[in-house]
């Protein structure tokens, strides 16, 4: 063996091993810079197997599960079940990782909102997370048990925030494509800049995704949702400009705490292509208000309504 090859081999053997242990934040593959960005964790090259799985559940005699339990979990997870695994990181334990349990420390207005209660507890302010039994979905005849993986693909997808292409209750023949552009991409240290509505340009698909479970809240025909009178459902994914019951002049003025809308054809909000979506009035995970509602001024429900309907 040559001296050069021997030196290289010794360097590899002497290199520090992966220091990841239970109780430490998972390592991340390389981050992305700023710009029109779609990079996200748990997807593609940023999907790190050891963040969530362990082969032997032991490293130097210490368990690899986040909860410190020595027995291995199903499918070699690092927690007892998938939702508890997600919350091992996404519960405020690590300030640089998106937090889904309230209160959220890095921003007063997280894009998805937050779950106000813990696992298995009823939540009048948003989705019930991991309830003990299936619950009827408002606006639907079906029942569901909501887990993190009910909406997000744990191994990544081409959708915004790894949303499932085929969510529960979906009656669509094809994939549900949710398109949202991020202005600033996550790099592992900028949660306060990334996970806020101001960083997002909603393009399309979110209403269709919500419709997978809450199908009766969406119109089935033109007479039900906005195109003809009388309509029975609040229009969604319909342009504010030109809508007979909306005041586009008010919407395009100097509104404070402007709610989230879809802007499918340009990067400007307000602009003539703006259209209301489910997330204009509700947070995906939950909010401080009943039914995941958004109160734009923090005090009154009508402050949200009056951004488009200036009465």
C-alpha positions in Angstrom: 0.0 0.0 0.0 1.4 3.4 -1.0 2.1 6.0 1.6 -0.5 8.3 -0.1 -3.2 5.7 0.0 -2.5 4.8 3.6 -2.7 8.4 4.6 -6.1 8.8 2.9 -7.4 5.7 4.6 -6.3 6.9 8.0 -7.9 10.2 7.4 -11.3 8.5 6.6 -11.1 6.3 9.7 -10.1 9.3 11.9 -13.0 11.5 10.6 -15.6 12.4 13.2 -18.7 10.2 13.0 -22.2 11.6 12.6 -22.7 13.3 16.0 -26.5 13.2 15.8 -28.1 11.9 19.1 -31.5 11.7 20.6 -32.5 15.2 21.8 -30.5 17.1 19.1 -32.0 18.8 16.1 -31.6 16.8 12.9 -29.0 17.7 10.4 -30.0 19.2 7.2 -28.8 18.9 3.6 -27.5 22.1 2.1 -29.8 25.1 2.1 -30.8 27.4 -0.7 -30.3 31.1 -1.3 -32.9 33.7 -1.9 -35.0 34.2 -5.1 -38.1 32.5 -6.5 -37.6 29.4 -4.5 -39.3 26.0 -4.0 -36.6 24.2 -2.0 -38.0 22.5 1.1 -36.9 20.0 3.7 -37.8 16.3 3.5 -37.7 16.4 -0.2 -35.3 15.3 -2.9 -31.7 15.7 -1.8 -32.9 17.3 1.4 -34.6 14.2 2.5 -32.3 12.8 5.1 -33.2 9.2 6.2 -31.6 9.4 9.6 -33.7 12.4 10.6 -36.6 10.1 11.0 -35.4 6.5 11.0 -32.7 4.5 12.8 -31.4 1.1 11.8 -30.4 -0.4 15.2 -31.9 2.2 17.6 -28.6 2.4 19.3 -25.5 4.6 19.0 -22.8 3.9 21.6 -25.4 2.1 23.8 -27.8 5.1 23.8 -31.2 4.8 22.2 -31.7 6.8 19.0 -35.4 7.6 19.6 -36.2 11.2 20.5 -38.2 10.0 23.5 -35.3 8.0 24.8 -37.2 4.7 24.7 -34.9 1.8 24.1 -37.3 -0.4 22.2 -37.5 0.2 18.4 -40.6 1.8 17.0 -42.6 0.5 13.9 -40.8 1.0 10.6 -37.7 2.0 12.5 -39.1 5.5 13.4 -37.4 7.7 15.9 -40.7 8.2 17.8 -43.7 6.0 18.6 -45.7 7.1 15.6 -45.4 9.4 12.6 -47.2 12.4 14.1 -45.2 12.3 17.3 -42.1 12.1 15.1 -43.1 15.3 13.3 -43.7 17.1 16.6 -40.3 16.0 18.0 -38.9 18.8 15.8 -41.9 20.9 14.8 -43.2 21.8 18.3 -41.0 24.8 19.1 -38.2 22.6 20.5 -35.8 24.0 17.9 -36.3 27.7 17.1 -34.9 27.4 13.5 -37.4 24.7 12.5 -41.0 25.6 11.6 -43.3 25.3 14.7 -46.9 24.0 14.3 -47.9 24.2 18.0 -49.0 27.5 19.5 -47.6 29.9 20.5 -45.1 30.2 17.7 -42.0 32.1 18.8 -40.4 33.2 15.6 -43.4 35.1 14.1 -46.8 36.4 15.2 -48.4 35.3 11.9 -47.2 31.9 10.8 -48.4 31.0 7.3 -50.1 27.8 8.3 -51.2 29.0 11.7 -50.8 26.6 14.6 -52.5 23.8 16.5 -53.8 25.3 19.7 -54.0 22.0 21.5 -51.8 18.9 21.8 -52.3 15.5 20.5 -55.7 13.9 20.9 -57.4 17.0 22.4 -60.4 18.7 20.8 -59.6 22.0 19.2 -62.4 24.5 18.4 -59.8 26.8 16.8 -58.5 24.5 14.1 -58.0 20.9 13.0 -58.0 18.3 15.8 -54.6 16.7 15.6 -54.5 12.9 16.2 -58.0 12.6 17.8 -58.8 9.2 19.4 -61.4 8.4 16.7 -62.4 9.7 13.3 -64.3 13.0 13.3 -66.8 14.3 10.7 -65.2 16.9 8.5 -67.2 20.1 8.4 -68.8 20.5 5.0 -68.6 16.7 4.3 -70.4 13.5 4.9 -67.1 11.7 5.5 -65.0 11.3 8.7 -61.3 11.5 9.1 -58.6 11.2 11.7 -56.2 14.1 11.1 -52.5 13.3 11.4 -49.6 15.3 10.0 -49.4 12.7 7.2 -53.0 13.3 6.3 -52.0 16.4 4.4 -48.2 16.2 4.1 -46.1 13.5 2.3 -43.5 12.4 4.8 -41.1 11.5 2.0 -41.7 14.7 0.0 -43.7 15.7 -3.0 -43.7 18.2 -5.8 -46.4 20.2 -4.0 -45.9 23.3 -1.8 -44.9 22.2 1.7 -44.8 18.6 0.6 -48.6 18.5 0.5 -50.0 15.2 -0.7 -50.8 14.8 -4.4 -53.7 12.6 -3.5 -55.1 13.8 -0.1 -57.8 11.9 1.9 -61.3 12.2 0.6 -60.0 13.2 -2.9 -62.4 12.3 -5.7 -60.1 13.9 -8.3 -59.1 11.7 -11.2 -55.6 13.3 -11.3 -53.2 14.8 -8.8 -54.1 17.8 -6.7 -51.4 20.4 -7.7 -50.8 23.1 -5.2 -48.5 25.8 -6.5 -47.1 28.5 -4.2 -43.9 30.4 -4.8 -41.6 31.4 -2.0 -39.7 34.6 -2.3 -37.1 33.6 0.3 -36.1 29.9 0.5 -35.5 28.2 3.7 -31.8 27.7 4.6 -32.2 26.2 8.1 -31.7 29.6 9.9 -34.5 31.9 8.6 -37.8 30.5 9.7 -39.0 34.0 10.7 -38.6 35.2 7.1 -39.8 32.0 5.3 -42.9 30.8 7.1 -45.0 33.9 6.9 -47.7 35.0 4.4 -45.6 37.9 3.2 -43.1 35.5 1.8 -45.6 33.5 -0.3 -47.1 34.0 -3.7 -50.1 31.7 -3.9 -50.7 30.6 -7.5 -53.3 27.8 -7.6 -54.6 24.6 -6.2 -55.1 25.3 -2.5 -58.9 25.4 -2.7 -59.0 22.1 -4.6 -56.8 20.6 -1.9 -59.1 21.7 0.9 -62.1 20.6 -1.2 -60.8 17.0 -0.9 -62.3 16.8 2.6 -64.6 19.8 2.8 -66.3 19.3 -0.4 -69.7 20.7 0.5 -68.2 24.1 1.2 -67.4 24.5 -2.5 -69.7 25.1 -5.3 -70.6 22.2 -7.6 -72.0 24.4 -10.4 -72.0 27.9 -11.7 -75.3 28.7 -9.8 -73.7 27.6 -6.5 -70.5 29.5 -6.6 -70.4 33.0 -7.9 -71.1 32.9 -11.6 -74.9 33.1 -11.5 -77.5 34.3 -9.0 -78.5 33.2 -6.5 -75.3 31.4 -5.4 -75.0 29.4 -2.3 -71.3 29.2 -1.6 -68.8 31.9 -1.1 -66.8 32.2 -4.4 -63.2 31.0 -4.2 -60.6 31.2 -6.9 -62.7 33.9 -8.6 -61.1 37.2 -9.3 -62.0 40.1 -6.9 -61.8 42.6 -9.7 -65.2 42.7 -11.5 -67.0 40.5 -8.9 -70.4 42.0 -8.3 -70.3 41.8 -4.5 -66.7 42.9 -4.1 -65.1 46.3 -3.9 -61.9 46.0 -5.9 -61.2 49.7 -5.4 -61.1 49.2 -1.6 -59.1 46.0 -1.9 -56.5 47.7 -4.1 -56.1 50.6 -1.7 -53.8 50.9 1.4 -55.1 48.0 3.4 -53.3 47.1 6.6 -52.7 43.4 7.4 -53.8 42.4 3.9 -55.1 38.8 3.9 -53.6 36.1 1.7 -55.0 35.7 -1.8 -54.0 33.8 -5.0 -52.1 35.8 -7.6 -51.9 33.3 -10.5 -50.5 35.5 -13.3 -48.3 38.2 -11.7 -46.2 38.8 -8.6 -48.2 41.8 -7.3 -50.7 42.0 -4.5 -53.0 43.9 -4.9 -53.5 43.4 -8.7 -56.4 42.6 -11.0 -55.7 38.8 -11.0 -56.1 38.5 -7.2 -58.7 35.9 -6.1 -59.9 34.7 -2.8 -59.0 31.2 -1.6 -59.7 29.2 1.5 -56.6 30.6 3.1 -57.9 34.1 2.7 -60.2 33.5 5.7 -58.8 30.4 7.4 -55.4 29.1 8.6 -54.5 25.6 7.5 -53.5 24.3 11.0 -55.5 26.6 13.2 -55.6 30.1 14.7 -56.4 32.0 17.8 -60.0 32.3 16.6 -62.9 29.8 16.2 -62.9 27.6 13.1 -59.3 28.6 12.2 -60.6 32.0 11.1 -58.4 35.0 10.4 -59.3 38.3 12.1 -57.2 40.7 10.0 -57.2 43.5 12.6 -56.7 40.9 15.4 -60.1 41.9 17.0 -63.0 41.4 14.6 -64.1 38.8 12.0 -65.6 41.6 9.9 -62.1 43.1 9.4 -61.3 40.2 7.2 -64.6 40.4 5.3 -64.3 44.1 4.7 -61.0 43.9 2.9 -63.1 42.8 -0.1 -66.5 44.0 1.0 -66.2 47.6 2.2 -69.5 48.2 3.9 
